[in-house]
Every structure is written in structure tokens, then in C-alpha cells.
Amino acid sequence: MKNKNIKLRPSELIYGTMGLGGGWNKNPIEKKDIIEAQEAIEAALEIGINFFDHANIYQFNKSEEVFGEYLKSNKSIRDKIYIQSKVGIILGTEERKGQFDFSYDHIIKEVTGSLERLKTDYLDCLLLHRPDPLMEVKELKATIDYLFKNGMIKNIGVSNMSQHQIKHIAHYIERPIVANQLEMSLYKLDFVNGGVLFNQPGYNSIDFPIGTLEYCNRKGISIQAWSPLARGIYTGKELDKDVPLRVLKTKEMVNRMAEEKGVTGEVIVLAWLMRHPASISPVIGTKNPDRIRATKGASQLVLTRNEWYDLFITSRGEDMP
Ligand SMILES: NC(=O)c1ccc[n+]([C@@H]2O[C@H](COP(=O)([O-])OP(=O)(O)OC[C@H]3O[C@@H](n4cnc5c(N)ncnc54)[C@H](OP(=O)(O)O)[C@@H]3O)[C@@H](O)[C@H]2O)c1
């Protein structure tokens, strides 16, 4: 199948749809859920976001469903947007705990379901959501080949994977991995702390595999950050009473910088992430249209070295080693 999206340039900011669909339950979607999704999608499009991140599991499939309702009414936008979804997680039920699944049957069935719900005949990109310890690489290759050959996906990427896991998969599937989606933010700092603390006390508690960003950069694998707004803790979300002092101080600093620069706190938090040389694309997840609009301009603001370090050191709550 011809690549319909050959000229599309995906935006640096990505809109994450995990919050859309009316809630993490199996109730049918309602008109108000479709309207909420429409308002969020249109706010994202309005500020230049044309890249939408999904997963088959979000809100028990309902986030893909409400997005599909939008596409059904706005068919002409399909080739102007980049749609990514993920597969590989099975949510827990009362009978069984959740698990991961990269088997042929699971992936083909779930991607078919995503396409039906999203009302599109292809995904611009499919991410393997979380590494399945029982993955059989030859089976995975056959699966990915099937999806490409049948025009169901245009690109393949991963999420929550280290450089070693990516190398292993890329070697066997014999196709380029185009993206890796990981949790990174001004709160979730281990992607920076890993390098900073190497050969220092504290290194053993780092939960981000060192070298992953460098490997992805060298191989042209784009880096996407999930939960990049740190779920609003620096930009207006009500904080718990026992929140660490470093969070309060970072919040104060974010607000001060925002005021001095005449931008929103969201812009500061995202610009901090995007100042990192790894070229990080934040996947913002708010469903609130005003908060979506508040991220406008994050790609344009370049923080100085001092500003970047001030935020980093305040958020980590300790001076550099
Ligand atoms: N690959 C993975 O394993 C993985 C895991 C998690 C997420 N993701 C992707 O990443 C995207 C973003 O994740 P995320 O939603 O956790 O990240 P986020 O963008 O950091 O946070 C958005 C969340 O924080 C809340 N929030 C933000 N600002 C707020 C404020 N000022 N006051 C109150 N609440 C505020 C939002 O609520 P409102 O909606 O009410 O604004 C929303 O629940 C998801 O949509 C999904 O696409 C991927």
C-alpha cells in the first residue's frame, strides 16, 4: 500500500490520548465523552500538534473509540495527522492479573481492533508497549512483517525499553525501530541522574538504563517522553500535604521563571525537557483544552544552561556530586 503520509512532518509535541474516553471502566462511551475528546483534539490541532499517541488498552479501548468518532466526522484530516498506537499489555481482570503479550495472535488481533476503533486503515507507527519476557523474536518478526505487508502499520517502535532490548529486537525483525517512549520529566529525573551519578553513591537506585538515550540518538530512534508535565505537580495540581520540599521549591521556581518570561508553567516544564540534547518529544496527556493550549510555545523556548541547571538541581533536591 502506498504511504499516504510520506510528506507529513510530525510535530515535536505529541498529544497523548490516555485521558480520553470517559474513564477507566467498561461503560459504553457517551456523547459527552465524544465531545470532550473533540475539544481536546481540536485544542491540540489549534496549537500545531498533529501527532497523536494511543494504546489499545487506554480506558479499556474507549480512548481509541472516541478518537475514531472524531475521525469519522473529520475524514479529511486523516492524512494530515500522525497516528501512533501501542500493543502488548493485557489489563488485569478479576479473574487474572495483567500481563504482557508479544505473541502473533495477540498483536494481530489487537492492532486489527485499534484500526477498527480508530476508523483508519493504517497506523503511522505501532509501539511495542512494554517488554514481554516470553517474547519469541522469530514470531515477533513474522508478526511485524504481516502488519507491514498488509499496510496496517507504516513504522515500528518500542516503549519502556533499554538499548539492549532495542538492539535485540531490531536485529531479529530486520527493520528500523523509529521511536522509544519512556517516562521522563522535571520530576522523573533518572534519565539525567543516571549519567550524573555514574561511579557515585546513589547510582544503584537509578531506574533508567544508562546509555539508552545515547544509543537511540546514534541510531536515529526518536525519544518520546510520557508524563512530561509530571501530571501537573509544578503547574497547578493540588499537592498532598506531605509533598517533599524539593517539589514545592521546584514549583515556585517554575512559576517565577514563567512569570519573568511571560509564558505558562507548562511551557517551562516542557522546555526543560526539550533543552536536553537527546531531542525529546513530550507526549502531553491533559484532556483540559486550556492546559493543552498552555503548552504552546514549549518547542520555541530555549532555556539557558543556568536556568536548566537551576531547575534540575532544585528538583533533584541535592547539589551536583
Ligand atoms: N508508554 C507508556 O508506558 C505510557 C505510560 C503512561 C502514559 N503514556 C502516554 O503519555 C501521555 C501523557 O501521560 P500523562 O497523562 O501521565 O502525563 P502528563 O501530561 O504529565 O499529565 C497529564 C495528567 O496530569 C493532570 N494534570 C496536568 N496538569 C494539571 C493541573 N494543572 N491540575 C490538575 N491536573 C493536572 C491531567 O489532568 P487533566 O486531564 O484533568 O488536565 C492528566 O491527568 C498519555 O496520554 C499516554 O499517551 C505512555
PDBQT file of the ligand as one rigid body, heavy atoms in Angstrom, charges set to zero:
ROOT
HETATM    1  N1  LIG A 401       4.367   4.324  27.141  1.00  0.00    +0.000 N 
HETATM    2  C1  LIG A 401       3.861   4.237  28.342  1.00  0.00    +0.000 C 
HETATM    3  O1  LIG A 401       4.090   3.277  29.091  1.00  0.00    +0.000 OA
HETATM    4  C2  LIG A 401       2.981   5.349  28.813  1.00  0.00    +0.000 A 
HETATM    5  C3  LIG A 401       2.587   5.416  30.167  1.00  0.00    +0.000 A 
HETATM    6  C4  LIG A 401       1.778   6.488  30.569  1.00  0.00    +0.000 A 
HETATM    7  C5  LIG A 401       1.378   7.457  29.633  1.00  0.00    +0.000 A 
HETATM    8  N2  LIG A 401       1.761   7.341  28.322  1.00  0.00    +0.000 N 
HETATM    9  C6  LIG A 401       1.388   8.369  27.309  1.00  0.00    +0.000 C 
HETATM   10  O2  LIG A 401       1.810   9.624  27.799  1.00  0.00    +0.000 OA
HETATM   11  C7  LIG A 401       0.711  10.544  27.808  1.00  0.00    +0.000 C 
HETATM   12  C8  LIG A 401       0.876  11.515  28.929  1.00  0.00    +0.000 C 
HETATM   13  O3  LIG A 401       0.886  10.854  30.164  1.00  0.00    +0.000 OA
HETATM   14  P1  LIG A 401       0.252  11.524  31.460  1.00  0.00    +0.000 P 
HETATM   15  O4  LIG A 401      -1.150  11.889  31.213  1.00  0.00    +0.000 OA
HETATM   16  O5  LIG A 401       0.580  10.638  32.598  1.00  0.00    +0.000 OA
HETATM   17  O6  LIG A 401       1.185  12.809  31.554  1.00  0.00    +0.000 OA
HETATM   18  P2  LIG A 401       1.155  14.367  31.836  1.00  0.00    +0.000 P 
HETATM   19  O7  LIG A 401       0.917  15.092  30.569  1.00  0.00    +0.000 OA
HETATM   20  O8  LIG A 401       2.401  14.620  32.604  1.00  0.00    +0.000 OA
HETATM   21  O9  LIG A 401      -0.041  14.607  32.844  1.00  0.00    +0.000 OA
HETATM   22  C9  LIG A 401      -1.379  14.714  32.457  1.00  0.00    +0.000 C 
HETATM   23  C10 LIG A 401      -2.201  14.381  33.667  1.00  0.00    +0.000 C 
HETATM   24  O10 LIG A 401      -1.929  15.334  34.713  1.00  0.00    +0.000 OA
HETATM   25  C11 LIG A 401      -3.095  16.071  35.018  1.00  0.00    +0.000 C 
HETATM   26  N3  LIG A 401      -2.745  17.480  35.135  1.00  0.00    +0.000 N 
HETATM   27  C12 LIG A 401      -1.860  18.180  34.394  1.00  0.00    +0.000 A 
HETATM   28  N4  LIG A 401      -1.814  19.478  34.806  1.00  0.00    +0.000 NA
HETATM   29  C13 LIG A 401      -2.700  19.587  35.799  1.00  0.00    +0.000 A 
HETATM   30  C14 LIG A 401      -3.111  20.666  36.626  1.00  0.00    +0.000 A 
HETATM   31  N5  LIG A 401      -2.593  21.881  36.473  1.00  0.00    +0.000 N 
HETATM   32  N6  LIG A 401      -4.052  20.432  37.564  1.00  0.00    +0.000 NA
HETATM   33  C15 LIG A 401      -4.598  19.187  37.703  1.00  0.00    +0.000 A 
HETATM   34  N7  LIG A 401      -4.249  18.128  36.938  1.00  0.00    +0.000 NA
HETATM   35  C16 LIG A 401      -3.310  18.310  36.005  1.00  0.00    +0.000 A 
HETATM   36  C17 LIG A 401      -4.031  15.864  33.850  1.00  0.00    +0.000 C 
HETATM   37  O11 LIG A 401      -5.378  16.018  34.260  1.00  0.00    +0.000 OA
HETATM   38  P3  LIG A 401      -6.393  16.795  33.264  1.00  0.00    +0.000 P 
HETATM   39  O12 LIG A 401      -6.588  15.858  32.109  1.00  0.00    +0.000 OA
HETATM   40  O13 LIG A 401      -7.587  16.970  34.103  1.00  0.00    +0.000 OA
HETATM   41  O14 LIG A 401      -5.730  18.073  32.874  1.00  0.00    +0.000 OA
HETATM   42  C18 LIG A 401      -3.692  14.449  33.408  1.00  0.00    +0.000 C 
HETATM   43  O15 LIG A 401      -4.335  13.502  34.244  1.00  0.00    +0.000 OA
HETATM   44  C19 LIG A 401      -0.520   9.634  27.906  1.00  0.00    +0.000 C 
HETATM   45  O16 LIG A 401      -1.694  10.256  27.413  1.00  0.00    +0.000 OA
HETATM   46  C20 LIG A 401      -0.108   8.469  27.039  1.00  0.00    +0.000 C 
HETATM   47  O17 LIG A 401      -0.332   8.791  25.685  1.00  0.00    +0.000 OA
HETATM   48  C21 LIG A 401       2.563   6.313  27.909  1.00  0.00    +0.000 A 
ENDROOT
TORSDOF 0
